[in-house]
């Protein structure tokens, strides 16, 4: 997750409500081996941690690539992204 700037993070439920979709599906590209998620007619990225041991506290973040400026959504583990959680309320 290097070179990514996290714009906003939300629960999977909040993401589905905001996008107006009943579910998201995680799939694997048979040619590249990379996982991605599908919501409606759109796709988002999935953290490599998904296949290394799964994600037990999933969230979806809108992220921006520092290299390209591209904005996209990424499914990942809560707390993943280089910042330690100091408190929850």
C-alpha positions in Angstrom: 0.0 0.0 0.0 2.9 2.3 -0.6 2.3 5.6 -2.3 -1.4 5.6 -1.5 -3.2 8.6 0.2 -6.3 7.6 2.0 -9.1 10.1 1.2 -12.0 8.5 3.2 -12.8 5.2 4.9 -16.2 3.6 5.5 -17.7 0.4 6.6 -18.7 -2.1 3.9 -22.4 -1.5 4.8 -22.0 2.3 4.5 -20.2 1.8 1.1 -23.0 -0.4 -0.2 -25.7 2.1 0.9 -23.8 5.0 -0.6 -23.3 3.2 -3.9 -26.8 1.8 -4.0 -25.8 -1.8 -4.3 -27.1 -4.8 -2.3 -23.7 -6.6 -2.1 -20.1 -6.6 -3.2 -18.3 -9.6 -4.6 -14.6 -10.4 -4.3 -13.2 -12.1 -7.4 -9.8 -13.1 -8.7 -8.5 -12.3 -12.1 -7.4 -15.7 -13.6 -4.7 -14.0 -15.8 -3.0 -11.7 -13.2 -3.9 -13.6 -10.0 -5.0 -10.3 -8.4 -8.2 -10.0 -6.4 -10.7 -7.2 -7.0 -14.2 -6.5 -5.9 -17.3 -5.8 -7.9 -20.1 -3.4 -7.0 -22.8 -2.9 -9.5 -21.0 -2.3 -12.8 -17.8 -1.0 -11.2 -14.7 -2.6 -9.7 -12.4 -1.8 -6.9 -9.0 -3.0 -5.6 -8.6 -5.6 -2.8 -5.6 -5.6 -0.5 -3.1 -8.4 -1.0 -3.7 -9.3 2.7 -7.1 -10.8 1.6 -5.3 -13.9 0.2 -2.5 -14.0 2.8 -4.9 -14.6 5.6 -8.1 -12.9 5.0 -9.7 -9.8 6.3 -11.7 -10.1 9.5 -12.5 -6.3 9.9 -13.2 -5.2 6.3 -13.5 -1.5 5.4 -13.5 0.2 2.0 -11.4 3.3 1.5 -11.2 5.8 -1.4 -7.5 6.1 -2.1 -5.4 8.2 -4.4 -2.2 6.9 -6.0 0.6 9.3 -5.4 2.3 8.1 -8.6 -0.6 8.6 -11.0 -3.2 10.7 -9.2 -5.8 8.0 -9.9 -8.7 7.7 -7.3 -10.2 4.3 -6.6 -11.8 2.3 -3.9 -10.0 -0.4 -2.0 -11.2 -3.2 0.3 -8.8 -3.7 3.1 -8.4 -4.6 6.8 -9.4 -1.8 9.3 -6.2 -0.3 10.5 -4.2 -1.4 7.5 -2.5 1.5 5.8 0.4 2.5 8.0 -1.4 4.5 10.7 -1.8 3.1 14.2 -5.2 3.4 15.8 -4.8 5.4 19.0 -8.4 5.3 20.1 -12.0 4.3 19.1 -15.2 6.0 20.4 
